[in-house]
């Protein structure tokens, strides 16, 4: 993750079967925090020590490009790849934190906007679709900027380790 206010390596858990992906979060005293790391190596060691198989590569989510676009989404050129990645990340982060209520409720207008975004047809967005995407991106950026984190947490054995693959971003 590369953002204006916060940049870090985070871990994703790939969903098993029909289960959706989610950002990995620690549960402590009824609260969830996202473990964040400076390097992929640190994240890989942490995942390994917690009994999780990890994908060897890492993807970079350029959140700063979305943040820049959000400063003036009417006049600035949309970065479609970064918006698509941020959309997916925001949903996965909300699931990992148990904070889906922090994102706007999605409906048909979001589905239509997502399909056009995925198909690289953002120029065909309606005003309502554009507004819905801006609102969702702003909420996702705010969720990432304000979510509780654990910086380079200590590794302990993970109960039930080995379920799900971890990815880095």
Residue pairs with C-beta under 8 A, 6 or more apart in sequence:
1 7
1 8
1 9
1 10
1 60
1 61
1 63
1 89
1 144
1 169
2 60
2 61
2 62
2 63
2 64
3 63
3 64
3 67
3 141
3 144
3 145
4 63
4 64
4 67
5 145
6 144
6 145
6 149
8 36
8 37
8 38
8 149
8 151
9 36
9 37
9 38
9 39
9 40
9 42
9 43
9 58
9 168
9 169
10 23
10 24
10 34
10 35
10 36
10 37
10 43
10 168
10 169
11 23
11 24
11 35
11 43
11 46
11 47
11 54
11 166
11 167
11 168
12 21
12 22
12 23
12 24
12 92
12 166
12 167
12 168
12 169
13 21
13 22
13 23
13 24
13 52
13 96
13 164
13 165
13 166
14 21
14 164
14 165
14 166
14 167
15 21
15 22
15 164
16 163
16 164
20 91
20 92
20 95
21 88
21 92
21 95
22 92
22 93
22 95
22 96
23 34
23 89
23 92
23 93
23 95
23 96
23 97
24 34
24 35
24 96
24 166
25 32
25 33
25 34
25 35
25 96
25 97
25 98
26 32
26 33
26 34
26 35
26 150
26 153
31 148
32 96
32 97
32 98
32 99
32 148
33 147
33 148
33 149
33 150
34 93
34 96
34 97
34 147
34 148
34 149
34 150
35 43
35 46
35 149
35 150
35 152
35 153
36 149
36 150
36 151
36 152
37 43
37 46
37 151
37 152
38 152
40 58
40 168
42 152
43 54
43 166
43 168
44 54
44 56
44 168
45 155
46 152
46 153
46 155
47 53
47 54
47 166
48 54
49 155
49 156
49 157
50 155
50 156
50 157
50 158
50 161
51 157
51 158
51 161
51 162
52 158
52 161
52 162
52 163
52 164
52 165
52 166
53 162
53 165
53 166
54 165
54 166
54 167
54 168
55 165
55 166
55 167
55 168
57 168
58 167
58 168
58 169
59 85
59 167
59 168
59 169
60 169
61 82
61 85
61 86
61 89
61 169
62 79
62 82
62 85
63 82
63 86
63 89
63 141
63 144
65 79
65 82
66 79
66 82
66 83
66 86
66 137
66 141
67 141
68 76
69 76
69 77
69 78
69 79
69 82
69 83
69 137
70 134
70 137
70 138
70 141
73 130
73 134
78 122
80 117
80 120
80 122
83 117
83 122
83 133
83 137
84 117
84 118
86 137
86 140
86 141
87 114
87 117
87 133
87 136
87 137
87 140
89 140
89 144
89 169
90 103
90 136
90 137
90 139
90 140
90 141
90 143
90 144
91 103
91 140
93 99
93 140
93 143
93 144
93 147
94 100
94 102
94 103
94 140
94 143
97 143
97 147
99 143
99 147
102 139
102 142
102 143
103 136
103 139
103 140
103 143
104 110
104 132
104 135
104 136
104 139
106 132
106 136
109 126
109 128
109 129
109 132
110 129
110 132
110 133
110 136
112 126
112 129
113 125
113 129
113 130
113 132
113 133
116 122
116 124
116 125
116 129
117 133
125 133
